[in-house]
Amino acid sequence: MSHAIQTKPSYEEAIESLSTLIPELLGVPGVPRRKFSLDEIRILSAALGNPHAKFPSVLVAGTNGKGSTSATLASIARASGLRVGLYTSPHLARVNERIRILDNAGAPHLASEMWESGDIPDQTFAGLYFRVLEAAQQQVARGHLATLPSFFEHLTALAFLYFAEEKVDLAVLEVGMGGRLDATNLVDPILSVITDISLDHQEWLGSTIALIAREKAGILRQNGTLITLPQHPEANQAIGEAAVALNVRGISAAQYTPQFHADPTTPYPIHVLGKEILIDSPLKGAHQHRNTALAIAAAVELAENHTFPITPTSIQQGIQTTHWPGRLESIQIPYASSSVTGHDFSRAENAEERNGALAPAPNPATEIILDVAHNPAGAWALRAALNASNSENAGAPHLASEMWEANHHNSHLDSAAGNPPHAQCLIFACLRDKPLREMAQILFPIFDHVILAPIHSPRATDIADLLAAAESTGTPSTPAATVAEALQLALALNPTRIVVSGSVYLVGEARTLLLNPEVPTA
């Protein structure tokens, strides 16, 4: 008599199933737009035993900076000896990145190694995913749910379940979009943090700063605590009105920001919990000072009013060891041996063909910067950071074209492609619901050349529209067939700097190619 062998569901099966679920923001012609509600996640979490209520949590909302703030706060909590759950979105390369546990058990020396080791394991992800899916299917069968919950709702329930079963001391949860109706808002946070607010996702959240701010303020609780910073007057007013109505205690993080004239590239002192510490974050750019300040203010509140064992030393250490890739992240690739999906990055000799692609003669000083600036506010922050970086060099001009002129006398032609060197080259792509023309006007003019890349998303902007936006700025541009080709074309221009930006999807694929050149991509 034979017995069927029971096998555990595989990670690949979980990812394949997850990919069939409806993405929240994908509009399909002829299909009514999805209506957001907390009902689905509430019913689903109840079916799983309400795991969201089994750990203390901090909820972080905002337009820009909420991921950086969440990552910094989680790193501070980990450095304080806590077992911390961190839920963020979207991911750069693998969906596991969204759900992490950070602790000191067997902690690696490098922050990046600690980060990667904290991702939810593949088999754990698969097991929990199918538990969540089965619970959702049962609720549909019983008529409690009209349809299966969405992609993000499944992942959020999975994160709640994982953090509850792993008995985290604290969960730091980044809101996906908005706040009031976001699935993460099912928790009852001990702290609500609101980062900078600007126009984004207007189709879903409202057409003004005030309307968007009201949605973000939906994470506030009656008699709760809010941590934020002064920002746009409309946002301040909307958040303030919501806070007063709920009798919320407001805490400004302004005391933890550096002096206005402070050099954004150097460490700075801050007084915290009665002691002066030095803030030296690996997250670069003046805009990160605000995100770091919010994380510090949240950490102080956790220490002073919620008995978490956070100290000045652990705050300083946690900030120093924060790892949040794709945010002004600088990558150097070993040109002598690196290749990207068949595109050899080693120096070409006699302009020979290698693996079907012309190998460039790269500038050994080329810096590659990855930044997920995906809206106008993010684009301005990136531009400011690049200009500040350029100014570090003696007499360095702000415009890339001026930099090229200044260095033209000691440059040479690209021996492989015959192209003159370019000081700065941008690889760009964005989603079609983003204000492409505005982002192009902000970023494109500071670059000598823009490479326009396709991205793997049904919401991707067409290359033709990208080209038209580039043409409107007067910036030379070239379309690429793949992200790998975009990297190759950029390097063939022999630049001193390549910036990859405009979309999380683009940065994620480029980062994977640069760090793991042996891994093929679609």
Secondary structure, 3 states (H helix, E strand, C coil): CCCCCCCCCCHHHHHHHHCCCCCCCCCCCCCCCCCCCCHHHHHHHHHCCCHHHCCCEEEEECCECHHHHHHHHHHHHHHCCCCEEEECCCCCCCHHHHEEEECCCCCCCCHHHHHHHHECCHHHHHHHHHHHHHHHHHHHHCCCCCCCCCHHHHHHHHHHHHHHHCCCCEEEEECCCCCCCCHHHHCCCCEEEECECCCCCHHHHCCCHHHHHHHHHHHCCCCCEEEECCCCHHHHHHHHHHHHHCCCEEEECHHHCCCCCCCCCCCEEEEECCEEEEECCCCCCCHHHHHHHHHHHHHHHHHHHCCCCCCHHHHHHHHHCCCCCCCCEEECCCCCCCEECCEECCCCCCCCEECCEECCCCCCCCEEEEECCCCHHHHHHHHHHHHHHHHCCCCCCCCHHHHHHHHHHHCCCCCCCCCCCCCEEEEECCECCCCHHHHHHHHHHHCCEEEECCCCCCCECCHHHHHHHHHHHCCCEEECCCHHHHHHHHHHCCCCEEEEECCHHHHHHHHHHHHCCCCCCC
